[in-house]
Amino acid sequence: MMALKDLLKTPPRTRTGYRSRIDVWRESLDDADLKAFDAAVKNPEWTTSALVTVVNAEGLQISDAAFRDWRKRTLREAV
């Protein structure tokens, strides 16, 4: 266990707003995977269920409803 003085050496990052688990996971992707994921999110041929299946297989456990809401918000903000 780290000493309190060690934990308090570095201040926490400034919060710029809510970041969903999907946003955090997305930021961990390499450039090629990020580009492919973003293209699939924008492609209406990729259903929410299909994308959730892929994302879950990659280690992010997320529900269809949560992903659907995130996708709608992301596409709306991109306009």
C-alpha positions, -999 to 999 in steps of 0.1 A, spaced: 0 0 0 14 34 -10 19 61 17 -6 89 16 22 114 9 30 94 -23 -6 93 -34 -9 131 -30 23 141 -49 4 144 -82 -29 162 -83 -58 146 -100 -65 154 -136 -90 182 -142 -124 168 -151 -137 182 -183 -170 165 -181 -185 131 -180 -166 104 -198 -184 71 -204 -168 37 -202 -170 36 -240 -151 69 -243 -124 56 -220 -121 23 -238 -121 41 -272 -92 62 -261 -72 31 -254 -74 19 -290 -44 23 -314 -49 45 -344 -60 18 -369 -85 3 -345 -98 37 -335 -104 46 -372 -121 13 -379 -143 16 -347 -153 52 -355 -162 42 -391 -183 13 -379 -201 36 -354 -210 60 -382 -220 32 -406 -258 24 -403 -252 -11 -417 -235 -19 -383 -264 -24 -359 -260 -16 -323 -263 -53 -314 -235 -62 -338 -212 -35 -325 -219 -45 -289 -210 -81 -297 -177 -69 -311 -169 -45 -283 -178 -71 -257 -155 -96 -274 -127 -70 -271 -132 -67 -234 -156 -39 -228 -188 -52 -212 -215 -28 -222 -253 -33 -227 -271 -26 -260 -290 2 -244 -259 20 -230 -241 16 -264 -272 28 -283 -274 60 -261 -237 66 -265 -239 62 -302 -268 85 -306 -251 112 -285 -218 107 -304 -234 110 -338 -254 140 -327 -223 158 -314 -204 151 -346 -228 171 -367 
